[in-house]
Amino acid sequence: MAAAAQLSLTQLSSGNPVYEKYYRQVEAGNTGRVLALDAAAFLKKSGLPDLILGKIWDLADTDGKGVLSKQHDSSSPLLTSGPSVAELPWAVKSEDKAKYDAI
């Protein structure tokens, strides 16, 4: 589990079929980029308040370009100095995940 904490966000998300499915829904024209309007429309489906969605966007688009790509900015606060996955009390153990996936 500690090895997973050392992986970048891109490495964790690449090859994940669920992530890929959602990314393809948002990414217009297979450009490798998600525009702010497309991301906003997709994220609104979550039902979160606009204020929270704005904060999520600010964390994801750290350089203010108005687009996202799979190659996330390595200076993003999401990738630096946070607790490792092993330290999170709510993290699902791999054996439990397999059980829940089966359900």
N, C-alpha and C positions, 0 to 999 in steps of 0.2 A: 504494500500500500504506500510506503514511503516513496517508492520509485515513481508512482503516479503523481505524487505531489510535486515532483521535479519537472514534469512535462509542461510544455507551454499549452495555452488555451487552444492554439491551432492543432497541436499534436493530439490533444484529448478529443477534439471535435472531429478531426479528419477520420473518415472511415466509419464514423458512427452513423448507422442508417437513419436513425430518427433525426439527428441533426442535419444530415444531408437532405432528407425529405423536406424539412422546413426551410432550409436555405434555398433549395431549388424553387420553392413556392414564392419566395420573396425576391430572389435575384431575377431581374428582367433581362432577357436576351442572352443568357450565358456569358456575361461580361466579366464575371469574377468580382463584381461590385454590387452593393446594395445601396440604392439612393435613399435619402432621408424620408421622402414621401412614401416610398414603398415600405420601408421599415416601420414608419409610423402607422400605416394602415394595418400592417400585420400585428404589431404590438398592441394596438387598440383592442384586438380580439381577446386579449388577456383579461380585460375588464378592470385593469389597474387604473387609478386616477392619472390624469394628464401630468400632474406634478411629478409623480413617481416615474412615469415613462420618460419624462424630460431628463430626470436624473440618470436613468439607465442610459439614455442616449449620450449624455455628457460623459459618462464613464467609458462608453464604447468608442465614441468619436473624440478622443483626447486632443487631437490636433485641429479640430473644428473644420474639417474638409467637407462635411455634409454627406460623406459616403463611408461605407464600411466594406471591408474585404475579408476574406478568410485569413489573410496574413495580418493579424491584429498587431497594433502598436505595442512594442515590448515595454514601453514606459507606462502603459495603462495601469492604474491603481488596482485593477482586478488581478494583475499578474505579479505584483510586487508586495513583499512583506506581509502577506496574509498568513493565517494559520494553515498548516499543511492539512491535507484531507484526513490524515490519520488523527489529527488533533480535534477534528470537528465531532462533537458528541452525537450529532444526528446522522452521521455518515452511515450508510448501509454497508454491512460487511458483504464481501463477494459471495459467500455461501447463502446469505439471506437474499441477495439480489437474484440469484439463480432460482431460488424458491418462488419469489414474487413474480419473476419473469414467466415462470411456468403457469402461474395463475392467470 
